[in-house]
Amino acid sequence: MCRSPGNRPNVFTAIDNLAGKVRLFAVNDPSKQIKNGGIPAPPPDTPDFFDIVGFVQMKIVDVWRGNDSQWDVANCPGPRNTNAFCLHAIWLGYTTDPGELCENCPDFGVRAVKLSG
């Protein structure tokens, strides 16, 4: 459940078009988030960089908007208004290997990266 001010962001339309497909969602370790310059930014700070530790495999079922007559109160218990969106997905599993990014995308693999600045 999330809220977005103003116009419906394209990401929700893109996700809505993926209904029935399996996608990976990044899992962040919030205790290791940082701001520019390597400054720790654990919650409630707003980080510039996240510590992605894995991926959740989810089957996207549907995306609802708060003003949608099909809004599912059982799966979307949060506040309902025109700026509210709810993603209904089914948990399939957890992995640390993202595999291919998409059917037509090259697999760049998993690589350790050291940033220095």
DSSP file (Angstrom, degrees, kcal/mol; ACC not computed):
  #  RESIDUE AA STRUCTURE BP1 BP2  ACC     N-H-->O    O-->H-N    N-H-->O    O-->H-N    TCO  KAPPA ALPHA  PHI   PSI    X-CA   Y-CA   Z-CA
    1    1 A M              0   0    0      0, 0.0     2,-0.3     0, 0.0    85,-0.2   0.000 360.0 360.0 360.0 129.9    0.0    0.0    0.0
    2    2 A C  E     -A   85   0A   0     83,-2.2    83,-2.7     2,-0.0     2,-0.4  -0.958 360.0-132.1-148.6 169.3    1.4    3.4   -0.9
    3    3 A R  E     -A   84   0A   0     -2,-0.3    81,-0.2    81,-0.2    80,-0.0  -0.956  14.2-170.2-126.1 144.5    0.2    6.9   -1.6
    4    4 A S        -     0   0    0     79,-2.8     2,-0.1    -2,-0.4    -2,-0.0  -0.981  19.1-133.6-136.3 121.5    1.3    9.1   -4.5
    5    5 A P        -     0   0    0      0, 0.0     2,-0.1     0, 0.0    -2,-0.0  -0.441  69.2  -6.4 -72.4 147.8    0.4   12.8   -4.8
    6    6 A G  S    S+     0   0    0     -2,-0.1    -2,-0.1     2,-0.0     0, 0.0  -0.393 113.4  17.0  78.4-146.1   -0.9   14.1   -8.1
    7    7 A N  S    S-     0   0    0      1,-0.1    76,-0.0    -2,-0.1     0, 0.0  -0.192  88.9 -91.7 -66.3 154.3   -1.0   12.1  -11.3
    8    8 A R        -     0   0    0      1,-0.1    -1,-0.1     2,-0.1     5,-0.1  -0.526  47.3-121.6 -66.0 119.6   -0.8    8.4  -11.4
    9    9 A P    >>  -     0   0    0      0, 0.0     3,-1.2     0, 0.0     4,-0.9  -0.313  14.9-121.0 -63.8 147.3    2.9    7.5  -11.8
   10   10 A N  H 3> S+     0   0    0      1,-0.3     4,-2.7     2,-0.2     5,-0.2   0.773 106.5  71.9 -59.0 -27.8    3.8    5.4  -14.8
   11   11 A V  H 3> S+     0   0    0      1,-0.2     4,-2.5     2,-0.2    -1,-0.3   0.864  95.7  51.3 -61.1 -35.3    5.3    2.7  -12.6
   12   12 A F  H <> S+     0   0    0     -3,-1.2     4,-2.6     2,-0.2    -1,-0.2   0.887 110.2  48.4 -70.1 -37.4    1.8    1.7  -11.4
   13   13 A T  H  X S+     0   0    0     -4,-0.9     4,-1.8     2,-0.2    -2,-0.2   0.922 112.5  49.6 -64.4 -43.2    0.5    1.4  -15.0
   14   14 A A  H  < S+     0   0    0     -4,-2.7     4,-0.3     1,-0.2    -2,-0.2   0.912 113.6  45.2 -62.5 -43.2    3.6   -0.7  -15.9
   15   15 A I  H >< S+     0   0    0     -4,-2.5     3,-1.9     1,-0.2    -1,-0.2   0.912 108.9  56.1 -67.3 -42.0    3.1   -3.0  -12.9
   16   16 A D  H >< S+     0   0    0     -4,-2.6     3,-1.3     1,-0.3    -1,-0.2   0.856 102.9  56.2 -57.6 -35.6   -0.7   -3.3  -13.6
   17   17 A N  T 3< S+     0   0    0     -4,-1.8    -1,-0.3     1,-0.2    -2,-0.2   0.581  98.7  63.5 -73.1  -9.0    0.2   -4.5  -17.1
   18   18 A L  T X  S+     0   0    0     -3,-1.9     3,-2.7    -4,-0.3    42,-0.3   0.271  70.0 146.1 -97.2  10.3    2.3   -7.3  -15.5
   19   19 A A  T <  S+     0   0    0     -3,-1.3    42,-0.2     1,-0.3     3,-0.1  -0.227  70.5  20.1 -52.1 130.5   -0.6   -9.0  -13.8
   20   20 A G  T 3  S+     0   0    0     40,-4.1    -1,-0.3     1,-0.3     2,-0.2   0.283 103.4 109.3  92.4  -8.8   -0.1  -12.8  -13.7
   21   21 A K    <   -     0   0    0     -3,-2.7    39,-2.6    39,-0.2     2,-0.5  -0.644  67.4-121.9-100.7 158.7    3.7  -12.5  -14.2
   22   22 A V  E     +B   59   0A   0     37,-0.2     2,-0.3    -2,-0.2    37,-0.2  -0.843  35.6 171.6 -98.9 131.6    6.5  -13.2  -11.7
   23   23 A R  E     -B   58   0A   0     35,-2.8    35,-2.8    -2,-0.5     2,-0.4  -0.928  30.5-116.1-135.3 160.2    8.9  -10.4  -11.0
   24   24 A L  E     -B   57   0A   0     -2,-0.3     2,-0.4    33,-0.2    33,-0.2  -0.805  21.9-162.1 -98.2 138.5   11.7   -9.8   -8.5
   25   25 A F  E     -B   56   0A   0     31,-2.1    31,-2.9    -2,-0.4     2,-0.0  -0.980  26.0-113.8-119.8 131.9   11.5   -7.1   -5.8
   26   26 A A  E     -B   55   0A   0     -2,-0.4     2,-0.5    29,-0.2    29,-0.2  -0.325  19.9-145.1 -67.2 143.5   14.7   -5.9   -4.1
   27   27 A V  E     -B   54   0A   0     27,-2.6    26,-2.8     2,-0.0    27,-1.0  -0.961  17.6-157.4-110.9 122.6   15.1   -6.5   -0.4
   28   28 A N  E     -B   52   0A   0     -2,-0.5    24,-0.2    24,-0.2     3,-0.1  -0.777  17.3-141.1-103.1 141.2   16.9   -3.7    1.5
   29   29 A D    >   -     0   0    0     22,-2.6     3,-2.1    -2,-0.3    22,-0.3  -0.860  18.9-166.3 -95.0  98.4   18.8   -3.9    4.8
   30   30 A P  G >  S+     0   0    0      0, 0.0     3,-1.1     0, 0.0    -1,-0.1   0.731  80.4  67.4 -62.9 -22.2   17.8   -0.5    6.2
   31   31 A S  G 3  S+     0   0    0      1,-0.2    10,-0.0    11,-0.2    -2,-0.0   0.676 104.5  44.9 -70.8 -14.7   20.5   -0.6    8.9
   32   32 A K  G <  S+     0   0    0     -3,-2.1    -1,-0.2    19,-0.1     2,-0.1   0.207  81.5 126.8-114.4  14.2   23.1   -0.3    6.2
   33   33 A Q    <   -     0   0    0     -3,-1.1     8,-2.8    -4,-0.1     2,-0.3  -0.385  40.7-164.9 -66.7 150.0   21.5    2.5    4.1
   34   34 A I  E     -DE  40  49B   0     15,-1.9    15,-2.6     6,-0.3    14,-2.1  -0.949  17.2-134.9-137.4 159.4   23.8    5.5    3.5
   35   35 A K  E >>  -D   39   0B   0      4,-3.3     3,-1.6    -2,-0.3     4,-0.6  -0.575  56.8 -62.9 -97.2 169.6   23.6    9.1    2.3
   36   36 A N  T 34 S+     0   0    0      1,-0.3     3,-0.5    -2,-0.2    -1,-0.2  -0.237 127.1  34.1 -48.6 139.4   26.1   10.7   -0.2
   37   37 A G  T 34 S-     0   0    0      1,-0.2    -1,-0.3    -3,-0.1    80,-0.1   0.491 129.6 -79.0  87.6   4.1   29.6   10.6    1.2
   38   38 A G  T <4 S+     0   0    0     -3,-1.6    -1,-0.2     1,-0.3    -2,-0.2   0.663  78.8 156.9  80.2  16.3   29.0    7.3    3.0
   39   39 A I  E  <  -D   35   0B   0     -4,-0.6    -4,-3.3    -3,-0.5    -1,-0.3  -0.640  49.2-111.1 -77.3 124.8   27.1    8.8    6.0
   40   40 A P  E     -D   34   0B   0      0, 0.0    -6,-0.3     0, 0.0    -1,-0.1  -0.247  35.1-177.2 -55.9 141.5   24.9    6.2    7.6
   41   41 A A        +     0   0    0     -8,-2.8    -7,-0.1   -11,-0.1    -9,-0.1  -0.366  11.1 165.2-140.3  56.8   21.2    6.8    7.1
   42   42 A P    >   -     0   0    0      0, 0.0     3,-2.1     0, 0.0   -11,-0.2  -0.310  49.8 -35.4 -68.0 161.8   19.2    4.1    8.9
   43   43 A P  T 3  S+     0   0    0      0, 0.0     3,-0.1     0, 0.0   -10,-0.0  -0.255 127.9  32.9 -54.6 142.6   15.5    4.8    9.4
   44   44 A P  T 3  S+     0   0    0      0, 0.0    -3,-0.0     0, 0.0     0, 0.0  -0.965 105.3  88.5 -92.0   9.6   14.0    7.3    9.9
   45   45 A D  S <  S-     0   0    0     -3,-2.1    -4,-0.1     1,-0.1   -12,-0.0  -0.195  79.6-119.8 -60.1 158.7   16.6    9.0    7.7
   46   46 A T        -     0   0    0     -3,-0.1    -1,-0.1   -13,-0.0     2,-0.1  -0.920  33.7-149.0-101.7 114.0   16.1    9.2    3.9
   47   47 A P        -     0   0    0      0, 0.0   -12,-0.3     0, 0.0     3,-0.1  -0.352  21.3-153.8 -82.4 161.2   19.0    7.4    2.2
   48   48 A D  S    S+     0   0    0    -14,-2.1     2,-0.4     1,-0.3   -13,-0.2   0.653  88.5  33.7 -95.7 -26.4   20.6    8.1   -1.1
   49   49 A F  B    S-E   34   0B   0    -15,-2.6   -15,-1.9    -8,-0.0     2,-0.3  -0.979  72.7-150.3-134.1 143.6   21.8    4.5   -1.4
   50   50 A F        -     0   0    0     -2,-0.4     2,-0.9   -17,-0.2   -17,-0.1  -0.769  18.3-126.4-111.7 156.0   20.3    1.2   -0.3
   51   51 A D        -     0   0    0    -22,-0.3   -22,-2.6    -2,-0.3     2,-0.6  -0.825  27.0-160.3-103.0  93.2   21.9   -2.0    0.8
   52   52 A I  E     +B   28   0A   0     -2,-0.9   -24,-0.2   -24,-0.2     3,-0.1  -0.639  17.7 171.7 -79.1 118.2   20.2   -4.6   -1.4
   53   53 A V  E     -     0   0A   0    -26,-2.8     2,-0.3    -2,-0.6    -1,-0.2   0.506  58.6 -34.0-106.7  -7.9   20.7   -8.0    0.2
   54   54 A G  E     -B   27   0A   0    -27,-1.0   -27,-2.6     2,-0.0     2,-0.4  -0.981  59.9 -94.9 175.0-168.7   18.4  -10.1   -2.0
   55   55 A F  E     -BC  26  95A   0     40,-3.3    40,-2.7    -2,-0.3     2,-0.5  -0.997  17.5-140.9-140.4 140.7   15.3  -10.4   -4.0
   56   56 A V  E     -BC  25  94A   0    -31,-2.9   -31,-2.1    -2,-0.4     2,-0.6  -0.888  18.8-138.7-100.4 127.2   11.7  -11.5   -3.3
   57   57 A Q  E     +BC  24  93A   0     36,-3.2    35,-3.1    -2,-0.5    36,-1.2  -0.778  31.6 176.7 -86.1 121.3   10.0  -13.5   -6.1
   58   58 A M  E     -BC  23  91A   0    -35,-2.8   -35,-2.8    -2,-0.6     2,-0.6  -0.974  30.2-139.6-130.0 140.4    6.4  -12.3   -6.3
   59   59 A K  E     -BC  22  90A   0     31,-2.6    31,-2.5    -2,-0.4     2,-0.5  -0.891  28.5-133.3 -95.2 119.6    3.6  -13.1   -8.7
   60   60 A I  E     + C   0  89A   0    -39,-2.6   -40,-4.1    -2,-0.6    29,-0.2  -0.612  30.0 173.2 -77.7 122.5    1.7   -9.9   -9.4
   61   61 A V  E     -     0   0A   0     27,-2.9     2,-0.3    -2,-0.5    28,-0.2   0.875  57.4 -37.2 -94.6 -49.9   -2.0  -10.4   -9.1
   62   62 A D  E     - C   0  88A   0     26,-1.7    26,-3.0   -43,-0.1     2,-0.4  -0.985  40.7-132.5-167.7 164.9   -3.4   -6.9   -9.5
   63   63 A V  E     - C   0  87A   0     -2,-0.3     2,-0.4    24,-0.2    24,-0.2  -0.999  25.9-166.7-128.7 128.5   -2.9   -3.2   -8.8
   64   64 A W  E     - C   0  86A   0     22,-2.7    22,-2.4    -2,-0.4     2,-0.3  -0.890  11.6-145.1-117.4 148.8   -5.8   -1.1   -7.4
   65   65 A R  E >   - C   0  85A   0     -2,-0.4     3,-2.6    20,-0.2    20,-0.2  -0.842  29.7-114.2-105.8 148.6   -6.3    2.6   -7.1
   66   66 A G  T 3  S+     0   0    0     18,-3.0    16,-0.3    15,-0.5    19,-0.1   0.730 116.4  49.2 -56.4 -26.7   -8.2    4.0   -4.2
   67   67 A N  T 3  S+     0   0    0     17,-0.3     2,-0.4    14,-0.2    -1,-0.3   0.284  86.1 115.4 -96.8  12.1  -11.0    5.3   -6.3
   68   68 A D    X   -     0   0    0     -3,-2.6     3,-1.8     1,-0.1    -4,-0.0  -0.656  64.5-142.8 -82.7 131.6  -11.4    2.0   -8.1
   69   69 A S  T 3  S+     0   0    0     -2,-0.4    -1,-0.1     1,-0.3    -3,-0.0   0.710 102.0  60.7 -66.3 -18.0  -14.7    0.2   -7.5
   70   70 A Q  T 3  S+     0   0    0     -5,-0.1    -1,-0.3     2,-0.1    -3,-0.0   0.361  72.8 144.3 -88.9   4.8  -12.7   -3.1   -7.5
   71   71 A W    <   -     0   0    0     -3,-1.8     2,-0.9    -6,-0.2    -5,-0.0  -0.182  47.5-137.7 -48.2 130.4  -10.6   -2.0   -4.5
   72   72 A D     >  -     0   0    0      1,-0.2     4,-1.9    14,-0.1     3,-0.4  -0.810  19.0-173.0-100.2  98.9  -10.0   -5.1   -2.4
   73   73 A V  T  4 S+     0   0    0     -2,-0.9    -1,-0.2     1,-0.2    -2,-0.1   0.760  83.4  58.8 -65.7 -24.7  -10.4   -4.2    1.3
   74   74 A A  T  4 S+     0   0    0      1,-0.2    -1,-0.2     2,-0.1    -2,-0.0   0.908 118.8  28.3 -70.4 -41.2   -9.2   -7.6    2.4
   75   75 A N  T  4 S+     0   0    0     -3,-0.4    -2,-0.2     1,-0.2    -1,-0.2   0.559 126.8  46.7 -95.7 -10.3   -5.8   -7.2    0.7
   76   76 A C     <  +     0   0    0     -4,-1.9    -1,-0.2     1,-0.1    -2,-0.1  -0.628  60.6 158.3-130.3  72.7   -5.6   -3.4    0.9
   77   77 A P        +     0   0    0      0, 0.0     3,-0.1     0, 0.0    -1,-0.1   0.550  45.4  98.6 -77.6  -5.6   -6.6   -2.5    4.5
   78   78 A G  S    S-     0   0    0      1,-0.2    -2,-0.1   -76,-0.0     6,-0.0   0.003  90.6 -55.8 -74.2-177.3   -4.9    0.9    4.3
   79   79 A P        -     0   0    0      0, 0.0     2,-0.6     0, 0.0    -1,-0.2  -0.316  53.6-144.3 -62.5 141.1   -6.5    4.3    3.7
   80   80 A R        +     0   0    0     -3,-0.1     2,-0.3   -14,-0.0   -15,-0.0  -0.935  40.6 123.1-114.4 116.6   -8.4    4.5    0.5
   81   81 A N  S >  S-     0   0    0     -2,-0.6     3,-2.0     0, 0.0   -15,-0.5  -0.914  74.8 -79.3-154.8-178.2   -8.5    7.7   -1.6
   82   82 A T  T 3  S+     0   0    0      1,-0.3   -15,-0.2    -2,-0.3   -16,-0.1   0.698 127.9  50.1 -64.9 -18.5   -7.7    8.8   -5.2
   83   83 A N  T 3  S+     0   0    0    -17,-0.1   -79,-2.8   -18,-0.1     2,-0.3   0.369  91.6  99.3 -98.4   4.2   -3.9    9.0   -4.3
   84   84 A A  E <   -A    3   0A   0     -3,-2.0   -18,-3.0   -81,-0.2     2,-0.3  -0.731  48.0-177.2 -96.1 140.5   -3.8    5.5   -2.8
   85   85 A F  E     -AC   2  65A   0    -83,-2.7   -83,-2.2    -2,-0.3     2,-0.4  -0.963   8.2-160.9-131.3 149.7   -2.5    2.4   -4.7
   86   86 A C  E     - C   0  64A   0    -22,-2.4   -22,-2.7    -2,-0.3     2,-0.6  -0.991   5.4-155.6-135.4 126.9   -2.4   -1.2   -3.6
   87   87 A L  E     - C   0  63A   0     -2,-0.4     2,-0.7   -24,-0.2   -24,-0.2  -0.899   8.9-160.2 -99.5 121.3   -0.2   -3.9   -5.2
   88   88 A H  E     + C   0  62A   0    -26,-3.0   -27,-2.9    -2,-0.6   -26,-1.7  -0.914  25.6 157.5-103.8 116.2   -1.6   -7.4   -4.6
   89   89 A A  E     - C   0  60A   0     -2,-0.7     2,-0.5   -29,-0.2   -29,-0.2  -0.942  37.2-127.4-137.6 157.3    1.1  -10.0   -5.1
   90   90 A I  E     - C   0  59A   0    -31,-2.5   -31,-2.6    -2,-0.3     2,-0.2  -0.927  26.8-123.1-109.7 127.4    1.8  -13.6   -4.0
   91   91 A W  E     + C   0  58A   0     -2,-0.5   -33,-0.2   -33,-0.2     3,-0.1  -0.499  34.5 168.4 -67.5 128.1    5.1  -14.5   -2.3
   92   92 A L  E     -     0   0A   0    -35,-3.1     2,-0.3     1,-0.4   -34,-0.2   0.646  54.1 -61.1-113.0 -26.8    6.9  -17.2   -4.2
   93   93 A G  E     - C   0  57A   0    -36,-1.2   -36,-3.2     2,-0.0    -1,-0.4  -0.952  43.0 -93.4 163.2 177.5   10.3  -17.2   -2.6
   94   94 A Y  E     + C   0  56A   0     -2,-0.3     2,-0.3   -38,-0.2   -38,-0.2  -0.940  35.3 170.3-123.3 142.9   13.6  -15.4   -1.7
   95   95 A T  E     - C   0  55A   0    -40,-2.7   -40,-3.3    -2,-0.4    -2,-0.0  -0.989  34.3-153.0-147.8 154.8   16.8  -15.4   -3.7
   96   96 A T  S    S+     0   0    0     -2,-0.3    -1,-0.1   -42,-0.2   -40,-0.1   0.413  84.8  79.0-101.8  -2.5   20.2  -13.6   -3.7
   97   97 A D        -     0   0    0      1,-0.1    -1,-0.1   -42,-0.1   -42,-0.0  -0.910  60.7-167.7-109.1 109.4   20.6  -14.3   -7.4
   98   98 A P        -     0   0    0      0, 0.0    -1,-0.1     0, 0.0   -74,-0.1   0.713  22.2-171.1 -70.7 -18.2   18.6  -11.9   -9.6
   99   99 A G        +     0   0    0      2,-0.0     9,-0.2     8,-0.0    10,-0.2  -0.260  54.1   0.5  61.5-151.1   19.2  -14.0  -12.7
  100  100 A E        -     0   0    0      1,-0.1     7,-0.1     7,-0.1     3,-0.1  -0.446  63.6-142.5 -69.9 141.9   18.0  -12.4  -16.0
  101  101 A L  S    S-     0   0    0      5,-0.3     2,-0.3     1,-0.3   -77,-0.2   0.851  77.2 -22.0 -73.9 -34.8   16.5   -9.0  -15.6
  102  102 A C  S >  S-     0   0    0      3,-0.3     3,-1.0   -79,-0.0    -1,-0.3  -0.961  74.5 -88.8-163.4 172.6   13.9   -9.6  -18.3
  103  103 A E  T 3  S+     0   0    0     -2,-0.3    -1,-0.0     1,-0.3    -2,-0.0   0.839 126.3  32.8 -61.1 -33.8   13.3  -11.9  -21.3
  104  104 A N  T 3  S+     0   0    0      2,-0.1    -1,-0.3    -3,-0.0    -4,-0.0   0.309 100.4  97.3-106.2   8.1   15.1   -9.5  -23.7
  105  105 A C  S <  S-     0   0    0     -3,-1.0    -3,-0.3     1,-0.0     2,-0.1  -0.734  77.1-112.5 -98.3 145.6   17.7   -8.0  -21.4
  106  106 A P        -     0   0    0      0, 0.0     2,-0.8     0, 0.0    -5,-0.3  -0.478  30.2-117.0 -71.1 147.0   21.3   -9.3  -21.2
  107  107 A D        -     0   0    0      1,-0.2    -7,-0.1    -2,-0.1     3,-0.1  -0.773  27.8-175.4 -86.1 111.6   22.3  -11.0  -17.9
  108  108 A F        -     0   0    0     -2,-0.8    -1,-0.2    -9,-0.2    -8,-0.1   0.509  33.7-141.5 -85.5  -3.9   25.0   -8.8  -16.4
  109  109 A G        -     0   0    0    -10,-0.2     2,-0.6     1,-0.1    -1,-0.2  -0.048  28.2 -61.5  74.2-178.5   25.4  -11.4  -13.6
  110  110 A V        +     0   0    0     -3,-0.1     2,-0.4   -13,-0.0    -1,-0.1  -0.935  60.4 174.2-107.8 121.1   26.1  -10.8   -9.9
  111  111 A R        -     0   0    0     -2,-0.6     2,-0.4     2,-0.0    -2,-0.0  -0.969  33.1-121.6-130.5 142.3   29.3   -8.9   -9.3
  112  112 A A        -     0   0    0     -2,-0.4     2,-0.4     2,-0.0    -2,-0.0  -0.670  33.5-164.7 -77.8 136.3   31.0   -7.5   -6.2
  113  113 A V        -     0   0    0     -2,-0.4     2,-0.5     2,-0.0    -2,-0.0  -0.984  11.9-159.0-127.9 134.0   31.6   -3.7   -6.6
  114  114 A K        -     0   0    0     -2,-0.4     2,-0.5     2,-0.0    -2,-0.0  -0.963  10.6-159.2-112.5 122.4   33.8   -1.5   -4.5
  115  115 A L        +     0   0    0     -2,-0.5     2,-0.4     2,-0.0    -2,-0.0  -0.856  13.7 175.4-100.6 132.6   33.0    2.2   -4.7
  116  116 A S              0   0    0     -2,-0.5    -2,-0.0     1,-0.1     0, 0.0  -0.977 360.0 360.0-133.4 150.1   35.7    4.7   -3.7
  117  117 A G              0   0    0     -2,-0.4    -1,-0.1   -80,-0.1    -2,-0.0   0.468 360.0 360.0-149.5 360.0   35.5    8.3   -4.0
